[in-house]
């Protein structure tokens, strides 16, 4: 087979920034989830009770709460980055037939960084 079948199209090479960013977020989310192993109870009241069962309980309750907050923020950030990556692919499809060029990697890193600011 030709070598061109195994190469990423030039328009999608910058998409790897989204993949790397999402991989880092997912890895951190998995570690925070493994540390907390939270059970949430809500018995027909409007309150929630978090019971931490993971290894974070060996250190401190503060660490457990910190990991839980990190987990919630990272899941939200992952959703935003996923939305941005879909929008970027749509942009690339529209750019393919025109004279516009794809965004640079630095601009995509800036977009991913802005997702952090959206959560804060």
Buried (B, 14 or more C-beta within 10 A) or exposed (E): EEEEEEEEEEBEEBBEBBEEBBEEBBEBBEBBBEBBBBEEEEEEEEEEEEEBEBBBBEEEEEBBBBBBEBBEBBBEBBEBBBEBBEEBBEBBEEBEEEEEEBBEEEEBBEBBEEBEEEEE
